[in-house]
Amino acid sequence: MRYLEAGKRHTVRFTLNGRAVEGDAEPRLLLSDFLRQTLGAFGTHVGCEHGSCGACTIQMDGKAVRSCLLYAVQVEGKALTTVENLATPDGLNELQAAMQKHHGLQCGFCTPGILMSLTQLREEEPNADEARIRDVLSGHICRCTGYDGIVKAALDVFGDVFGKN
Amino acid sequence: MKPPAFEYLAPVSLEAAVAALSNEDAKVLAGGQSLVPMMNFRLLAPSLLVDISRIPDLAYITEDGDGLRIGAMTRHHAVEMSDVVRQRFPVLHAAMAHVAHLAIRNRGTIGGSLCHGDPAAEWPGLVLLLNAQLKTTKRTIPAGDFYHGALATDLADDEILIEIQFPGLAPGTGWGFEEMARRSGDFALAAVAATICLSDDRATEVRIVVIGAHATPLRLTAAEGLLTDHVSIGAAADAAMQEISPDSDLHASADYRRHLVGVLTKRALAAAWKRAA
């Protein structure tokens, strides 16, 4: 049974984008802060810090999760992936390229989180329609695009042939 | 927004978790999708968090006769994606679309939502609608006895919810679930869930539960009693408006919530009637 004292730093180990990583964290340190400040993985953005905005969304064991609603000590031994994992050696992956093509981003603050949620949706529901895509996007606040570019990008890589522009 | 300091314990057995909860100010950490934001806002400052996610065998969806048993650590998304839930309790499947957003549903647990007891959350109302039994480390509690008020349950400080038992629905039960929120994924301004059994176009068994317009999820027994045939849906909806004591807040006035409950009851009953066979 793991017991961690308050106010002291404890070693946390997990896999980040396929690489074993470790760092020290107080129990109260949010995973979002651990990723950025301890590990220097700045792809994950921090917005509201209470689970509403979606900017800090990453994947844990293949599911999109808010990294601001997890303590770093909770993810001991887990497999995490962040936006840094998406691009291939050849460049942007299909979803990222579609976001670029359809102007699915402007400032880019919300983009990493959106990509992580859409990545799960694509794996689980490759034929998701526009309504389903919009439903998933409702968990992400984007103040630049008005969402249309993001929806178009998603429809480009999801199976909905009728929704294509 | 950073949470206050706390001790962290990750037991691997229920016995160890229960023992840890005898500490003053200890709190169970399940999925953390309500607890962690409340701690980030510093609305809560427990001295010890007991993370029960490392305890094996608390997340499952198992058939039990016509019904289902669902482990307390089962995530909302697992319920949303489950074929057996969709077949046996389509109302649960439909309601999951209203539980926050994908990333929250991936992480949030049924048990956590039930024990947190937000009156505007879906699960507390759903267990009441479906007459579920809540099994804890000490006893089994009928859903109707679980809530004392907003965020207040019958659980003792050192008691952990472990399983929710849903008895099977009678064949041909129709259902409706209608929710209004200001934005997709927000807590309900109000929601109404209903099940109806029919015999010769007469309602034989009706359950109506309102969410978000009362301190606890509430069965609308007067409205249930008034629903006899299809024409009486309007009368039942009128009665529903009188049975609740909604609060006014930033998002909606009490009057608006009352109006909403009337409209949502009408829609939920009409949908349930149509689906009943």
Interface residues (C-beta under 8 A of the other chain):
Chain A: M1 R2 Y3 L4 E5 A6 G7 E26 P27 R28 L30 D33 C48 E49 H50 G51 G54 T57 K63 A64 V65 R66 C68 L69 L70 Y71 V73 Q74 E76 S117 Q120 L121 E124 D135 V136 S138 G139 H140
Chain B: M1 K2 P3 P4 A5 F6 E7 Y8 L9 A10 P11 V12 A16 L29 G32 Q33 V36 P37 N40 F41 S47 L49 D51 S53 R54 H77 M81 A97 A100 H101 L102 A103 I104 N106 R107 R183 S184 G185
